[in-house]
Amino acid sequence: MNSNSSGSSGSPLSLSSHLRDSSDALSRPTWLFNSQVDFILDAFGLFADELLLSAAECARQANSYWHTLGENGQQRTKRFDSMVQARFTWNGNIRSALTRALGDLRAYSFKPEKNELVPPSWPPIRSRSYSLFIPND
């Protein structure tokens, strides 16, 4: 069996075992996590490369993207700035949501005799902003 540079066998079992056994949320493959974030940003229409520029730089390029943002420079700049802010905000929200979701999945256990994932017997503990998921005693 071939080994990759990290020393693991590279099999799906070793990857899933690593992810399951690690309590560190950063143990997930970075490229995969970033691809998921980028996909969601793209679905929201916020993944355009132009949004990494300033409004002035985008206006100087005067490409088709810039012209779709409004009738004139003022409208385009306003729309552009709101999209940059939305991209920044949603990027953080998406990363947070994916991290929580992956953490919840790691709490499940696999029962091979039934070939099913079994949820944990306790609900996930979340911050106060997610009090819906905190049990009432």
C-alpha positions as CSV (number, residue, x, y, z in Angstrom):
1,M,0.0,0.0,0.0
2,N,1.3,3.4,-0.9
3,S,1.9,6.1,1.7
4,N,1.4,9.8,1.2
5,S,3.7,12.4,2.7
6,S,1.8,12.6,5.9
7,G,2.5,9.0,6.7
8,S,-1.1,7.8,6.6
9,S,-2.2,5.1,4.2
10,G,-4.4,7.5,2.4
11,S,-7.4,5.2,2.6
12,P,-10.9,6.6,3.4
13,L,-10.9,4.7,6.6
14,S,-7.8,6.3,7.9
15,L,-9.1,9.8,7.0
16,S,-12.4,9.2,8.6
17,S,-10.8,7.7,11.7
18,H,-8.5,10.8,12.0
19,L,-11.5,13.1,11.7
20,R,-13.6,11.1,14.2
21,D,-10.8,10.8,16.8
22,S,-9.8,14.4,16.7
23,S,-11.6,16.9,19.0
24,D,-9.9,19.7,17.1
25,A,-12.3,21.3,14.6
26,L,-9.4,22.3,12.5
27,S,-8.5,18.7,11.8
28,R,-10.7,18.6,8.8
29,P,-8.9,18.9,5.4
30,T,-8.5,22.7,4.8
31,W,-8.9,22.5,1.1
32,L,-12.2,20.6,1.4
33,F,-13.6,23.0,4.0
34,N,-12.6,26.0,1.9
35,S,-14.2,24.5,-1.2
36,Q,-17.5,24.1,0.7
37,V,-17.3,27.8,1.9
38,D,-16.5,28.9,-1.7
39,F,-19.3,26.9,-3.1
40,I,-21.8,28.4,-0.8
41,L,-20.5,32.0,-1.4
42,D,-20.8,31.3,-5.1
43,A,-24.4,30.1,-4.7
44,F,-25.1,33.4,-2.9
45,G,-23.6,35.3,-5.8
46,L,-20.7,36.5,-3.6
47,F,-17.7,34.6,-5.0
48,A,-16.8,37.0,-7.8
49,D,-13.1,37.7,-8.0
50,E,-13.9,41.4,-8.4
51,L,-15.2,41.5,-4.8
52,L,-11.6,41.1,-3.7
53,L,-10.8,44.5,-5.2
54,S,-11.7,47.9,-4.1
55,A,-14.6,49.7,-5.8
56,A,-12.2,52.1,-7.5
57,E,-10.1,49.2,-8.9
58,C,-13.2,47.4,-10.1
59,A,-14.5,50.7,-11.7
60,R,-11.1,51.2,-13.5
61,Q,-11.3,47.7,-15.0
62,A,-14.8,48.6,-16.3
63,N,-15.6,45.0,-17.1
64,S,-19.0,43.5,-17.6
65,Y,-19.3,42.6,-13.9
66,W,-19.0,46.3,-12.9
67,H,-21.7,47.3,-15.4
68,T,-24.2,44.8,-14.1
69,L,-24.1,46.5,-10.6
70,G,-26.1,49.6,-11.6
71,E,-27.0,52.3,-14.0
72,N,-24.2,54.7,-13.0
73,G,-21.0,54.8,-10.9
74,Q,-22.7,55.9,-7.7
75,Q,-25.2,53.0,-7.9
76,R,-22.5,50.5,-8.8
77,T,-20.2,51.6,-6.0
78,K,-23.1,51.4,-3.5
79,R,-24.0,47.9,-4.7
80,F,-20.4,46.8,-4.8
81,D,-19.7,48.0,-1.3
82,S,-22.8,46.1,0.0
83,M,-21.7,42.9,-1.7
84,V,-18.2,43.2,-0.3
85,Q,-19.7,43.6,3.2
86,A,-22.1,40.7,2.6
87,R,-19.2,38.5,1.4
88,F,-17.3,39.3,4.5
89,T,-20.3,38.7,6.8
90,W,-21.4,35.5,5.1
91,N,-17.9,34.0,4.9
92,G,-17.8,34.1,8.7
93,N,-21.3,32.8,9.1
94,I,-20.8,30.0,6.7
95,R,-17.5,28.9,8.4
96,S,-19.2,29.0,11.8
97,A,-22.2,27.0,10.6
98,L,-20.0,24.3,8.9
99,T,-17.8,24.0,11.9
100,R,-20.8,23.4,14.2
101,A,-22.4,21.0,11.7
102,L,-19.2,19.0,11.4
103,G,-18.9,18.9,15.2
104,D,-22.4,17.6,15.5
105,L,-21.7,14.9,13.0
106,R,-18.6,13.8,14.9
107,A,-20.8,13.2,17.9
108,Y,-22.7,10.4,16.0
109,S,-21.5,6.9,16.2
110,F,-21.6,4.2,13.6
111,K,-23.3,0.9,14.4
112,P,-22.0,-1.6,11.8
113,E,-24.5,-4.3,12.9
114,K,-27.4,-2.0,11.8
115,N,-25.4,-0.1,9.2
116,E,-26.5,3.2,10.6
117,L,-25.4,6.4,12.2
118,V,-26.7,6.8,15.7
119,P,-27.1,10.3,17.2
120,P,-25.6,11.0,20.6
121,S,-27.7,10.6,23.6
122,W,-27.1,14.2,24.6
123,P,-27.9,17.3,22.6
124,P,-24.9,19.4,21.5
125,I,-24.0,22.2,23.9
126,R,-24.0,25.6,22.1
127,S,-23.3,29.2,23.0
128,R,-26.1,31.3,24.4
129,S,-26.9,32.6,20.9
130,Y,-27.9,29.0,20.1
131,S,-29.9,28.5,23.2
132,L,-32.5,26.5,21.2
133,F,-30.0,23.5,21.4
134,I,-29.3,23.8,25.1
135,P,-31.5,21.5,27.2
136,N,-33.7,23.0,29.8
137,D,-33.1,21.5,33.3
